[in-house]
Amino acid sequence: AGIPCVGLTTSQTVETLREAGAGLIAPNYVGLVPGEIGGDTIFGKIIRKEIPSNIEYEDDYCLAFHDISPAAPVHILVIPKKPIAGISRAVDDDAAILGRLLITARNVAKKVGLSEGGYRLVINDGPDGAQTVPHIHVHILGGRQMGWPPG
């Protein structure tokens, strides 16, 4: 099967994998056992390229792709490759990846030309927050004037 890492913090997982002889660990494998890259959601399948998507950006930690049901002229989702069910399920050890999500969102927004006019970043959490996929994701919305209040 794999090395049990469920419920461990990122640093505990890295230590467990190293003790098991895993050697150098790719960042998108931290905290996961083989076969769980990206988790078992539609986003995990997109990360593993099991489902096609219009990818705007990818690195070892994050993936940004265009939403298939856009709510604005530009609607891109930025997701971590590490499966985190939602912001309320994140732990303190997730601070680096959560920060990276926001920096990646900023960079992608600039890449697609949203920097000058501005854009909105949204993170939905849980059923009352309208989260539809249990994998944290940042929505980049732009290309038009946003209304307020958003909900």
N, C-alpha and C positions, 0 to 999 in steps of 0.2 A: 504494500500500500504506500504509505508515505511516512514522513516524520511528523508526529503529532505536534501541531503548533497552535491549534484552536484555543482561543482564550488567552494567549500570551501577548505581552506587549511586543512591539517591534524589536526592541533591544533584546528581550528574552528569546524571541524567535530566532534572531540572528545568532545568538550564542548557542541555542539548541542545535541549529543547523550546522554551525561550525564544529561543535562537539561531535556531531554525527559524521563528520568528514565531508561536509558539503563543499568546503573550500570557498572560493569567491562566489558570492551570491549576487546575481543580477538584481537590480533594484525592483523590477516588477515581479520578482519572485519572493520578496521578503514577506514573511507572514503567511505564506501559502504552501500547501503540499502540491506535488505534481498533479496536473490536470485541473487545478482550480484557478488558473490565471484569469483574473478579472471576475471571478465568481460565477455563479450560476444564474445569471440574468441575461436579458437581451444585450445589455452593455458588455458583459463578459464575452458573449458570442461575437460582438463587434470587435472587441479587443483582440480576440483570437482569430479574427478574419473568417469566422464561420458564417457571418452575415455581411453582405456588402454594405458599404456606407460611403458617403462623400467626405473623405477625410481631409481636413484643412491643415492639421498639424499632429505630429506624433513624436514622442521621445520615450526614454526608458520608464518614465513615471506617469505620463498623461497622454490622453488622446483627445483631440478636438474634431468634431464632425458636425455637418449640417443636420439640423432637425428635419425629420421627414414630414412633420406637420407644423410648419413655421407659423409663429404668432406675430412676426414682424418681417419686413423685407429681408433682414439678415437675422437668422436665428441659428446659433451654433451652440452645441453642448460641449463642455469640457469635463472630462471624467478622469479620475485616477485609475491607474491599472490595478492598484490594490483595492479590493472590494471593501468599501465602508458603506454600510446600509444607509446611513443618513448622517447629517451633522449631529443629531442628538445621540447617535451611536458611536461617534468618534471618541477616541481617548486622547489623553495628553500627548502620547507618543506620536500621534498623527499630525502634530502641529506643522512639521516640515512639509508634508504632502499637501496639507490644506493651504499653506502659504503658496506652495508651488502651483496649486490650482488657480489661485487668484492672479499670480504673475503670468501664468500661461494664458489665462483669459485676457489679460491686458495686452500681451504680445500678439495674440490672435486677432483681437479687435483692431489693433494697429495694422496688422498685415492685411486685413480685409477693408481698410479704409474708414474705420469708424472713429478714429481718434479725434479728428477735428470737430465733428458735430456732436460727439458724445454717444453714449450707449448705456444700457442698463444691464447689471449683473443680478441674477436671481438664483437663490438656492431654496428650493421647496423642501420641507421636512415633514414626513408623516402624512396620514390621510387628510387631516384638517389643513395642512399646508399644501395640498394638491400634489404631493409627490407620487408619481405613478410607477417609477422603477426604483426598487430598493437598493440603489447604488448611488451614492452622492454624486451630484452633477451640478455644474454652474451653467446657467443659461446666459448666453451673450445675446442681447436683443438690441437691434439698432436699425438704422436706415429710415427712421421716421420719428416724429415727436412722440414721446411717451406721455401717457396721462398720469395724473396723480389724484387720489390715492390709487395704488396698483391693484388692491383687492376689491 
